[in-house]
Amino acid sequence: NIGNREWIDETAINKALIDKRIDTYCFESESIGKSPLKGNEFALMLKPFSTHMKETMEKNIEAMVNNIEGIVRGIPYNQVEL
């Protein structure tokens, strides 16, 4: 999971790991906090690093500028449909 942890039901993931329905769950986070995954040896937390790379920062800035220009022009640039 390299997306938003808030989108994941970590209680359900933890149960699936315990029941062996999922082998391993990897996710990026600064801290595991009070997550139900804390202490589960099959839940692997990786510290985020990709956002600190020069190329990623440049692409993020470019995307933000394009999004702002799109809003001003009334033409969405990176529109997400839910």
N, CA, C and O atoms as a GROMACS GRO file, in nm:
protein
  328
    1ASN      N    1   0.085  -0.117   0.000
    1ASN     CA    2   0.000   0.000   0.000
    1ASN      C    3   0.089   0.123   0.000
    1ASN      O    4   0.154   0.153   0.100
    2ILE      N    5   0.092   0.194  -0.111
    2ILE     CA    6   0.165   0.320  -0.115
    2ILE      C    7   0.066   0.436  -0.124
    2ILE      O    8   0.104   0.550  -0.150
    3GLY      N    9  -0.060   0.403  -0.102
    3GLY     CA   10  -0.163   0.506  -0.100
    3GLY      C   11  -0.185   0.557   0.041
    3GLY      O   12  -0.098   0.547   0.127
    4ASN      N   13  -0.299   0.609   0.062
    4ASN     CA   14  -0.336   0.666   0.190
    4ASN      C   15  -0.380   0.556   0.286
    4ASN      O   16  -0.472   0.480   0.255
    5ARG      N   17  -0.316   0.547   0.402
    5ARG     CA   18  -0.351   0.443   0.500
    5ARG      C   19  -0.493   0.459   0.550
    5ARG      O   20  -0.553   0.362   0.596
    6GLU      N   21  -0.548   0.578   0.543
    6GLU     CA   22  -0.685   0.601   0.590
    6GLU      C   23  -0.788   0.528   0.503
    6GLU      O   24  -0.901   0.507   0.546
    7TRP      N   25  -0.750   0.490   0.382
    7TRP     CA   26  -0.840   0.419   0.293
    7TRP      C   27  -0.847   0.270   0.324
    7TRP      O   28  -0.933   0.199   0.270
    8ILE      N   29  -0.758   0.222   0.409
    8ILE     CA   30  -0.746   0.079   0.438
    8ILE      C   31  -0.803   0.048   0.575
    8ILE      O   32  -0.778   0.120   0.672
    9ASP      N   33  -0.879  -0.059   0.583
    9ASP     CA   34  -0.928  -0.108   0.713
    9ASP      C   35  -0.818  -0.195   0.772
    9ASP      O   36  -0.810  -0.315   0.744
   10GLU      N   37  -0.732  -0.134   0.855
   10GLU     CA   38  -0.617  -0.206   0.909
   10GLU      C   39  -0.657  -0.316   1.006
   10GLU      O   40  -0.583  -0.412   1.025
   11THR      N   41  -0.774  -0.304   1.068
   11THR     CA   42  -0.823  -0.412   1.154
   11THR      C   43  -0.852  -0.535   1.070
   11THR      O   44  -0.818  -0.647   1.108
   12ALA      N   45  -0.917  -0.515   0.954
   12ALA     CA   46  -0.947  -0.627   0.864
   12ALA      C   47  -0.819  -0.685   0.805
   12ALA      O   48  -0.807  -0.807   0.792
   13ILE      N   49  -0.724  -0.600   0.769
   13ILE     CA   50  -0.596  -0.649   0.716
   13ILE      C   51  -0.524  -0.732   0.822
   13ILE      O   52  -0.471  -0.838   0.792
   14ASN      N   53  -0.523  -0.682   0.946
   14ASN     CA   54  -0.457  -0.755   1.054
   14ASN      C   55  -0.521  -0.893   1.073
   14ASN      O   56  -0.450  -0.993   1.088
   15LYS      N   57  -0.654  -0.898   1.072
   15LYS     CA   58  -0.724  -1.027   1.087
   15LYS      C   59  -0.692  -1.120   0.971
   15LYS      O   60  -0.670  -1.240   0.991
   16ALA      N   61  -0.688  -1.065   0.849
   16ALA     CA   62  -0.655  -1.147   0.732
   16ALA      C   63  -0.512  -1.201   0.740
   16ALA      O   64  -0.485  -1.313   0.698
   17LEU      N   65  -0.421  -1.121   0.795
   17LEU     CA   66  -0.283  -1.168   0.814
   17LEU      C   67  -0.278  -1.280   0.918
   17LEU      O   68  -0.211  -1.381   0.898
   18ILE      N   69  -0.349  -1.261   1.028
   18ILE     CA   70  -0.353  -1.363   1.134
   18ILE      C   71  -0.415  -1.492   1.083
   18ILE      O   72  -0.366  -1.601   1.113
   19ASP      N   73  -0.523  -1.480   1.004
   19ASP     CA   74  -0.593  -1.598   0.949
   19ASP      C   75  -0.521  -1.658   0.828
   19ASP      O   76  -0.566  -1.758   0.772
   20LYS      N   77  -0.409  -1.596   0.787
   20LYS     CA   78  -0.328  -1.642   0.673
   20LYS      C   79  -0.401  -1.630   0.539
   20LYS      O   80  -0.368  -1.701   0.445
   21ARG      N   81  -0.501  -1.539   0.530
   21ARG     CA   82  -0.566  -1.512   0.402
   21ARG      C   83  -0.483  -1.414   0.320
   21ARG      O   84  -0.497  -1.407   0.198
   22ILE      N   85  -0.396  -1.340   0.387
   22ILE     CA   86  -0.298  -1.252   0.323
   22ILE      C   87  -0.163  -1.290   0.380
   22ILE      O   88  -0.148  -1.308   0.501
   23ASP      N   89  -0.064  -1.302   0.293
   23ASP     CA   90   0.069  -1.345   0.336
   23ASP      C   91   0.146  -1.232   0.404
   23ASP      O   92   0.200  -1.248   0.513
   24THR      N   93   0.150  -1.116   0.337
   24THR     CA   94   0.228  -1.003   0.387
   24THR      C   95   0.160  -0.874   0.345
   24THR      O   96   0.103  -0.867   0.236
   25TYR      N   97   0.167  -0.774   0.430
   25TYR     CA   98   0.112  -0.642   0.397
   25TYR      C   99   0.222  -0.540   0.420
   25TYR      O  100   0.273  -0.527   0.531
   26CYS      N  101   0.258  -0.467   0.314
   26CYS     CA  102   0.361  -0.363   0.322
   26CYS      C  103   0.295  -0.227   0.303
   26CYS      O  104   0.206  -0.211   0.220
   27PHE      N  105   0.341  -0.131   0.381
   27PHE     CA  106   0.286   0.002   0.368
   27PHE      C  107   0.390   0.106   0.406
   27PHE      O  108   0.485   0.077   0.478
   28GLU      N  109   0.371   0.229   0.354
   28GLU     CA  110   0.459   0.341   0.385
   28GLU      C  111   0.396   0.425   0.494
   28GLU      O  112   0.276   0.454   0.489
   29SER      N  113   0.476   0.463   0.593
   29SER     CA  114   0.426   0.549   0.699
   29SER      C  115   0.544   0.603   0.779
   29SER      O  116   0.650   0.541   0.785
   30GLU      N  117   0.524   0.718   0.839
   30GLU     CA  118   0.626   0.773   0.929
   30GLU      C  119   0.623   0.701   1.063
   30GLU      O  120   0.726   0.688   1.129
   31SER      N  121   0.504   0.654   1.103
   31SER     CA  122   0.488   0.588   1.233
   31SER      C  123   0.372   0.490   1.225
   31SER      O  124   0.274   0.514   1.155
   32ILE      N  125   0.384   0.380   1.297
   32ILE     CA  126   0.274   0.283   1.302
   32ILE      C  127   0.169   0.326   1.404
   32ILE      O  128   0.054   0.282   1.397
   33GLY      N  129   0.208   0.412   1.498
   33GLY     CA  130   0.113   0.466   1.595
   33GLY      C  131   0.038   0.358   1.670
   33GLY      O  132   0.097   0.261   1.718
   34LYS      N  133  -0.093   0.376   1.681
   34LYS     CA  134  -0.177   0.281   1.754
   34LYS      C  135  -0.249   0.186   1.659
   34LYS      O  136  -0.358   0.137   1.691
   35SER      N  137  -0.191   0.161   1.545
   35SER     CA  138  -0.251   0.074   1.444
   35SER      C  139  -0.268  -0.067   1.496
   35SER      O  140  -0.185  -0.115   1.573
   36PRO      N  141  -0.376  -0.135   1.456
   36PRO     CA  142  -0.392  -0.276   1.493
   36PRO      C  143  -0.283  -0.364   1.433
   36PRO      O  144  -0.267  -0.479   1.474
   37LEU      N  145  -0.209  -0.312   1.336
   37LEU     CA  146  -0.100  -0.388   1.273
   37LEU      C  147   0.026  -0.391   1.359
   37LEU      O  148   0.116  -0.471   1.334
   38LYS      N  149   0.032  -0.305   1.459
   38LYS     CA  150   0.149  -0.296   1.544
   38LYS      C  151   0.176  -0.432   1.609
   38LYS      O  152   0.088  -0.491   1.672
   39GLY      N  153   0.297  -0.480   1.591
   39GLY     CA  154   0.336  -0.608   1.648
   39GLY      C  155   0.313  -0.728   1.557
   39GLY      O  156   0.358  -0.838   1.588
   40ASN      N  157   0.243  -0.708   1.445
   40ASN     CA  158   0.221  -0.819   1.352
   40ASN      C  159   0.345  -0.831   1.264
   40ASN      O  160   0.377  -0.740   1.187
   41GLU      N  161   0.414  -0.945   1.275
   41GLU     CA  162   0.540  -0.962   1.202
   41GLU      C  163   0.522  -0.967   1.051
   41GLU      O  164   0.620  -0.957   0.977
   42PHE      N  165   0.399  -0.983   1.003
   42PHE     CA  166   0.374  -0.989   0.860
   42PHE      C  167   0.325  -0.855   0.804
   42PHE      O  168   0.294  -0.845   0.685
   43ALA      N  169   0.319  -0.754   0.888
   43ALA     CA  170   0.287  -0.618   0.846
   43ALA      C  171   0.418  -0.540   0.846
   43ALA      O  172   0.475  -0.513   0.951
   44LEU      N  173   0.465  -0.505   0.727
   44LEU     CA  174   0.595  -0.440   0.714
   44LEU      C  175   0.578  -0.292   0.682
   44LEU      O  176   0.524  -0.255   0.578
   45MET      N  177   0.625  -0.208   0.774
   45MET     CA  178   0.617  -0.064   0.755
   45MET      C  179   0.749  -0.013   0.698
   45MET      O  180   0.857  -0.042   0.751
   46LEU      N  181   0.740   0.062   0.590
   46LEU     CA  182   0.856   0.124   0.530
   46LEU      C  183   0.844   0.274   0.546
   46LEU      O  184   0.736   0.331   0.525
   47LYS      N  185   0.952   0.339   0.583
   47LYS     CA  186   0.953   0.484   0.592
   47LYS      C  187   0.946   0.542   0.451
   47LYS      O  188   1.018   0.495   0.363
   48PRO      N  189   0.860   0.642   0.428
   48PRO     CA  190   0.853   0.700   0.294
   48PRO      C  191   0.981   0.773   0.258
   48PRO      O  192   1.037   0.846   0.340
   49PHE      N  193   1.027   0.754   0.138
   49PHE     CA  194   1.146   0.823   0.092
   49PHE      C  195   1.129   0.878  -0.050
   49PHE      O  196   1.201   0.970  -0.090
   50SER      N  197   1.036   0.823  -0.124
   50SER     CA  198   1.022   0.861  -0.265
   50SER      C  199   0.988   1.007  -0.283
   50SER      O  200   1.024   1.067  -0.385
   51THR      N  201   0.917   1.068  -0.188
   51THR     CA  202   0.877   1.208  -0.204
   51THR      C  203   0.994   1.302  -0.184
   51THR      O  204   0.982   1.421  -0.212
   52HIS      N  205   1.108   1.252  -0.135
   52HIS     CA  206   1.223   1.337  -0.111
   52HIS      C  207   1.325   1.333  -0.225
   52HIS      O  208   1.428   1.400  -0.218
   53MET      N  209   1.296   1.256  -0.328
   53MET     CA  210   1.386   1.250  -0.442
   53MET      C  211   1.367   1.374  -0.529
   53MET      O  212   1.255   1.423  -0.544
   54LYS      N  213   1.476   1.423  -0.586
   54LYS     CA  214   1.472   1.546  -0.667
   54LYS      C  215   1.370   1.535  -0.780
   54LYS      O  216   1.291   1.626  -0.801
   55GLU      N  217   1.373   1.424  -0.854
   55GLU     CA  218   1.283   1.407  -0.968
   55GLU      C  219   1.137   1.408  -0.924
   55GLU      O  220   1.053   1.468  -0.991
   56THR      N  221   1.107   1.343  -0.812
   56THR     CA  222   0.969   1.338  -0.763
   56THR      C  223   0.923   1.476  -0.720
   56THR      O  224   0.810   1.515  -0.749
   57MET      N  225   1.010   1.549  -0.653
   57MET     CA  226   0.974   1.684  -0.610
   57MET      C  227   0.947   1.773  -0.731
   57MET      O  228   0.852   1.852  -0.730
   58GLU      N  229   1.029   1.761  -0.834
   58GLU     CA  230   1.009   1.841  -0.956
   58GLU      C  231   0.878   1.806  -1.024
   58GLU      O  232   0.804   1.894  -1.068
   59LYS      N  233   0.847   1.676  -1.033
   59LYS     CA  234   0.721   1.632  -1.095
   59LYS      C  235   0.601   1.678  -1.014
   59LYS      O  236   0.499   1.716  -1.070
   60ASN      N  237   0.613   1.675  -0.880
   60ASN     CA  238   0.502   1.721  -0.795
   60ASN      C  239   0.477   1.870  -0.813
   60ASN      O  240   0.362   1.914  -0.821
   61ILE      N  241   0.584   1.948  -0.820
   61ILE     CA  242   0.570   2.092  -0.842
   61ILE      C  243   0.505   2.118  -0.978
   61ILE      O  244   0.415   2.202  -0.990
   62GLU      N  245   0.551   2.046  -1.081
   62GLU     CA  246   0.493   2.062  -1.215
   62GLU      C  247   0.344   2.027  -1.214
   62GLU      O  248   0.263   2.098  -1.275
   63ALA      N  249   0.308   1.919  -1.147
   63ALA     CA  250   0.167   1.878  -1.139
   63ALA      C  251   0.084   1.983  -1.066
   63ALA      O  252  -0.028   2.013  -1.107
   64MET      N  253   0.139   2.040  -0.957
   64MET     CA  254   0.065   2.144  -0.884
   64MET      C  255   0.043   2.267  -0.971
   64MET      O  256  -0.067   2.323  -0.972
   65VAL      N  257   0.145   2.309  -1.044
   65VAL     CA  258   0.132   2.424  -1.133
   65VAL      C  259   0.028   2.395  -1.240
   65VAL      O  260  -0.058   2.480  -1.268
   66ASN      N  261   0.033   2.277  -1.300
   66ASN     CA  262  -0.065   2.241  -1.403
   66ASN      C  263  -0.206   2.236  -1.347
   66ASN      O  264  -0.302   2.276  -1.414
   67ASN      N  265  -0.221   2.187  -1.225
   67ASN     CA  266  -0.353   2.182  -1.162
   67ASN      C  267  -0.407   2.323  -1.137
   67ASN      O  268  -0.525   2.349  -1.162
   68ILE      N  269  -0.322   2.412  -1.088
   68ILE     CA  270  -0.365   2.550  -1.061
   68ILE      C  271  -0.402   2.619  -1.191
   68ILE      O  272  -0.505   2.687  -1.198
   69GLU      N  273  -0.320   2.603  -1.295
   69GLU     CA  274  -0.352   2.661  -1.425
   69GLU      C  275  -0.485   2.605  -1.478
   69GLU      O  276  -0.566   2.679  -1.534
   70GLY      N  277  -0.506   2.476  -1.460
   70GLY     CA  278  -0.631   2.414  -1.505
   70GLY      C  279  -0.752   2.469  -1.432
   70GLY      O  280  -0.857   2.489  -1.492
   71ILE      N  281  -0.738   2.493  -1.302
   71ILE     CA  282  -0.848   2.550  -1.225
   71ILE      C  283  -0.880   2.690  -1.275
   71ILE      O  284  -0.997   2.725  -1.294
   72VAL      N  285  -0.775   2.771  -1.297
   72VAL     CA  286  -0.794   2.908  -1.345
   72VAL      C  287  -0.862   2.908  -1.481
   72VAL      O  288  -0.949   2.992  -1.507
   73ARG      N  289  -0.824   2.816  -1.569
   73ARG     CA  290  -0.880   2.810  -1.705
   73ARG      C  291  -1.012   2.733  -1.711
   73ARG      O  292  -1.080   2.733  -1.814
   74GLY      N  293  -1.047   2.667  -1.600
   74GLY     CA  294  -1.170   2.587  -1.599
   74GLY      C  295  -1.153   2.453  -1.668
   74GLY      O  296  -1.252   2.388  -1.702
   75ILE      N  297  -1.030   2.411  -1.687
   75ILE     CA  298  -1.001   2.283  -1.752
   75ILE      C  299  -0.922   2.197  -1.653
   75ILE      O  300  -0.804   2.223  -1.630
   76PRO      N  301  -0.985   2.096  -1.594
   76PRO     CA  302  -0.913   2.012  -1.498
   76PRO      C  303  -0.793   1.943  -1.560
   76PRO      O  304  -0.798   1.900  -1.675
   77TYR      N  305  -0.685   1.934  -1.485
   77TYR     CA  306  -0.563   1.870  -1.534
   77TYR      C  307  -0.549   1.728  -1.482
   77TYR      O  308  -0.537   1.635  -1.561
   78ASN      N  309  -0.551   1.711  -1.353
   78ASN     CA  310  -0.540   1.578  -1.292
   78ASN      C  311  -0.669   1.547  -1.217
   78ASN      O  312  -0.668   1.533  -1.094
   79GLN      N  313  -0.777   1.537  -1.289
   79GLN     CA  314  -0.906   1.514  -1.226
   79GLN      C  315  -0.918   1.370  -1.180
   79GLN      O  316  -0.888   1.277  -1.255
   80VAL      N  317  -0.963   1.352  -1.058
   80VAL     CA  318  -0.985   1.218  -1.002
   80VAL      C  319  -1.136   1.195  -0.994
   80VAL      O  320  -1.208   1.276  -0.936
   81GLU      N  321  -1.181   1.087  -1.052
   81GLU     CA  322  -1.323   1.055  -1.046
   81GLU      C  323  -1.344   0.948  -0.941
   81GLU      O  324  -1.276   0.845  -0.941
   82LEU      N  325  -1.438   0.973  -0.852
   82LEU     CA  326  -1.469   0.877  -0.746
   82LEU      C  327  -1.594   0.801  -0.776
   82LEU      O  328  -1.635   0.716  -0.698
   0.00000   0.00000   0.00000
